[in-house]
Amino acid sequence: MFVHGICEFPMHCYFGDCVHEALEGSWRCHFHRHRLKCNIAECRNQVYARGLCVRHGGKSRCQVDACDTNVRDGSFCAKHGGGKRRGNCIEAGCVNRAQARQRCIRHGGGNHCRADNCLKYARTNGLCTRHSRALMTLPWLAKPVPVEPTPAVSMAESDDWIDCAILADL
């Protein structure tokens, strides 16, 4: 990036969609300051391995024939056994992946939504997709509402009534 013989550095970081300001005299932001750029021309990704980003071959491909997915762990993608291994369902003859309690959903391995009378399986924070979305749209969830004590509660929280009762008995 030369303009009239002077090197001009960009205002923002070079990498992908990074919007952070580039460090003075550099084309990278503070976060990316030690990262290298992919060797492929016009690619704005950071290097993963061997001078290449993941998209251009910096990460190995799955060993299964006709699978073009990047490896997750070892030599296979997540679909073909890479990554965290949960194991299969412990029910006899079942080949499905275990979800919870070493069982697949069909054999009782899923957790049900904690909303009343809901038979769907929990996805987020113990709620199914429908109830977790509904919870996020509740207006009272957006900001906390202060709770004013009722007269019975404030009387019970105060020890003054006990003192009055003791003095009345004297």
GUROKOL-906439 format. One line per field, with one value per residue (C-alpha): residue in one letter; x, y, z. Coordinates in Angstrom, 2 decimals. Each point is the difference from the previous one (the first is absolute). Last residue first. Layout:
REM residues N
type	(A  ...)
px	(X  ...)
py	(Y  ...)
pz	(Z  ...)
This chain:
REM residues 170
type	(L  D  A  L  I  A  C  D  I  W  D  D  S  E  A  M  S  V  A  P  T  P  E  V  P  V  P  K  A  L  W  P  L  T  M  L  A  R  S  H  R  T  C  L  G  N  T  R  A  Y  K  L  C  N  D  A  R  C  H  N  G  G  G  H  R  I  C  R  Q  R  A  Q  A  R  N  V  C  G  A  E  I  C  N  G  R  R  K  G  G  G  H  K  A  C  F  S  G  D  R  V  N  T  D  C  A  D  V  Q  C  R  S  K  G  G  H  R  V  C  L  G  R  A  Y  V  Q  N  R  C  E  A  I  N  C  K  L  R  H  R  H  F  H  C  R  W  S  G  E  L  A  E  H  V  C  D  G  F  Y  C  H  M  P  F  E  C  I  G  H  V  F  M)
px	(-45.22  -2.04  -0.23  3.79  0.51  -2.56  1.53  3.52  -1.29  -1.75  3.22  2.00  -0.65  0.00  -3.43  -1.47  1.57  -1.42  -3.51  0.05  1.06  3.56  0.54  1.65  2.23  -0.50  3.06  0.31  -0.41  -1.45  -3.12  -0.80  -0.08  1.60  2.92  -2.29  -1.97  3.21  1.00  -3.51  -0.09  3.55  -0.52  1.08  2.58  2.41  -0.02  -1.11  -2.43  -2.08  -3.69  -2.72  -1.15  -2.68  1.69  3.28  3.07  0.59  0.88  3.54  1.13  1.43  -3.30  0.32  -1.04  2.24  3.09  1.24  3.24  -1.72  -0.25  0.46  1.24  0.58  -2.30  1.05  -2.71  0.08  -0.11  -0.45  3.34  -0.28  3.22  3.04  0.30  3.25  1.17  1.55  0.39  -2.25  -1.28  -2.44  2.43  2.69  2.70  3.79  0.74  -2.54  -2.37  1.30  -1.20  -2.89  0.54  -1.44  0.00  2.22  0.33  3.38  -1.48  1.98  3.07  0.14  2.11  -1.58  -1.29  -3.11  1.88  2.52  3.37  3.65  0.53  -2.65  -2.92  1.05  -2.37  -2.65  -0.04  0.63  0.84  3.00  0.35  2.80  -2.47  0.81  2.12  -1.22  2.10  -1.79  -3.47  -1.45  1.86  -1.16  1.95  1.18  2.79  1.69  -2.39  -2.13  -3.00  -3.41  -2.36  -2.70  1.06  -2.11  2.75  3.48  1.69  -0.75  -1.48  1.52  2.20  3.73  1.53  3.58  1.34  1.38  -2.85  -2.61  1.24  -2.20)
py	(-6.45  -1.75  3.19  0.41  -3.47  0.61  3.39  -1.49  -2.79  2.53  2.01  -2.99  0.94  -2.59  -1.28  3.50  0.61  -3.28  0.67  3.55  -1.28  0.63  1.93  -1.98  1.91  -0.95  -1.27  0.92  -2.04  -3.08  1.92  0.54  -3.72  -0.57  -2.05  -2.43  -0.66  -0.89  -2.42  -1.44  -0.73  -1.37  -2.41  1.04  -1.36  2.86  -0.55  -3.08  -1.87  -2.71  0.52  -1.38  3.33  -0.24  2.60  1.41  -2.00  -1.31  -3.68  -1.33  -2.50  -3.45  -1.83  -2.76  2.07  2.86  -2.21  -1.49  0.24  2.13  2.86  0.20  -3.41  -0.37  -2.43  -3.62  -1.72  -3.82  -0.30  3.35  1.56  2.85  0.60  1.93  3.66  0.63  3.59  0.89  -2.19  -2.99  0.27  2.90  2.02  -0.19  -2.66  -0.30  1.06  2.50  2.12  -0.65  2.32  -1.24  -1.20  -3.51  -2.16  -2.65  0.29  1.43  3.43  2.94  1.59  3.63  2.64  -0.95  3.25  0.36  -0.75  2.77  -0.76  0.61  -3.63  0.23  2.20  3.25  2.95  0.82  2.95  -1.99  2.27  -2.14  -3.33  0.09  0.42  2.85  -0.38  0.60  1.70  3.37  -1.53  1.17  3.32  0.78  -0.84  2.04  1.63  3.37  1.03  -2.96  -0.72  1.02  -2.83  -0.83  -3.57  -1.39  -1.93  0.97  3.25  2.00  3.43  3.37  -1.51  0.70  2.27  -0.61  3.13  -0.10  2.08  -2.32  -3.47  -2.75)
pz	(81.87  -2.75  -2.10  0.12  -1.46  -2.78  -0.88  -0.21  -2.24  -2.25  -0.32  -1.28  -3.65  -2.75  1.05  -0.13  -3.43  -1.25  1.24  -1.41  -3.45  -1.07  -3.23  -2.76  -2.39  -3.66  -1.81  -3.67  -3.21  1.68  0.99  -3.67  -0.84  -3.41  1.30  1.79  -3.18  -1.84  2.78  0.01  -3.72  -0.21  2.87  3.48  2.44  -0.56  -3.77  -1.98  2.23  -1.65  -0.71  2.28  1.43  2.71  2.23  -1.35  1.06  -3.52  0.02  0.28  -2.61  0.61  0.33  -2.61  -3.03  1.14  -0.04  3.24  2.01  2.70  -2.48  -3.77  -1.16  -3.74  -1.82  -0.68  2.07  0.06  3.80  1.75  1.00  -2.52  -1.86  1.12  0.83  -1.81  0.06  -3.32  -3.06  -0.59  -3.56  0.40  2.14  -2.70  0.08  0.20  3.59  1.24  -2.04  -3.47  -2.76  -2.14  -3.57  0.51  -3.16  1.64  3.79  1.06  0.86  -1.36  1.57  1.11  -1.71  -3.31  -1.50  2.14  3.25  -0.67  -1.56  0.92  1.05  2.74  1.08  -1.65  0.31  -2.58  -2.43  -3.18  -2.97  -0.98  1.82  2.59  2.89  2.38  3.12  3.57  2.67  -0.06  -0.48  3.35  -0.04  -3.54  -3.15  -3.00  1.97  0.47  2.78  0.99  -2.19  1.34  0.76  -2.56  -0.69  -2.83  -1.69  1.21  -1.06  3.14  -0.55  -0.94  -2.68  -0.18  -2.65  -1.04  -1.64  -3.55  -1.44  1.54  0.78  1.28)
